[in-house]
Amino acid sequence: MTTNRVERRLAAILAADVVGYSRMVALDEAGALAALRAARAELLDPAFTEHGGRIVKTTGDGVLVEFPSAVDALRCAMAIQTGMAARKGDLKLRIGVNVGDVVIEGGDIFGDGVNIAARLEGVAEPGGVAISDAVREYIAGRIDGEFRDGGPRELKNIDRPINIWLWSPERPRPSSVAALPLPNKPSIV
């Protein structure tokens, strides 16, 4: 009896892409490519390695990375975006992170978990990270960061709404105490 068992596993998937890369290439092809190569060599690839990620594939200005842990995937995404915000230049990334079941075929991964990560990348703010509810559940109490509820979203070719959470290193943290305006004349409280 022959079984066509499909190999599956649960994985955290990070999908990243450069914002406006086609426009950058049209304006300065050599400069855009040099900026991307430098960012990969100096920041992205070392961050993937440091956080236990495995590059599954690159697509010109994009990358798909598999992690064994949602915490590691999100820490990596946050470190990359914080590092990118500190760099000079116009290169900005969008990053999506999801946790889901993936199908393994050779060195590649496929499935709903991968597709959702790719769609989350597309709705992330430039310089930010978008995560699914599944990721938020895994990271609860383990990662410091201000995640803003982006609400349920219809994502292209995904058959159900996905609730997303957004993070950006450039978004100021809200103050916990609102300052009250001072009166024009002295008063006693």
Secondary structure, 3 states (H helix, E strand, C coil): CCCCCCCEEEEEEEEEEECCHHHHHHHCHHHHHHHHHHHHHHHHHHHHHHCCCEEEEEECCEEEEEECCHHHHHHHHHHHHHHHHHCCCCCCEEEEEEEEEEEEECCEEECHHHHHHHHHHHHCCCCCEEEEHHHHHHHCCCCCCCCEEEEEECCCCCCCCEEEEEECCCCCCCCCCCCCCCCCCCCCC
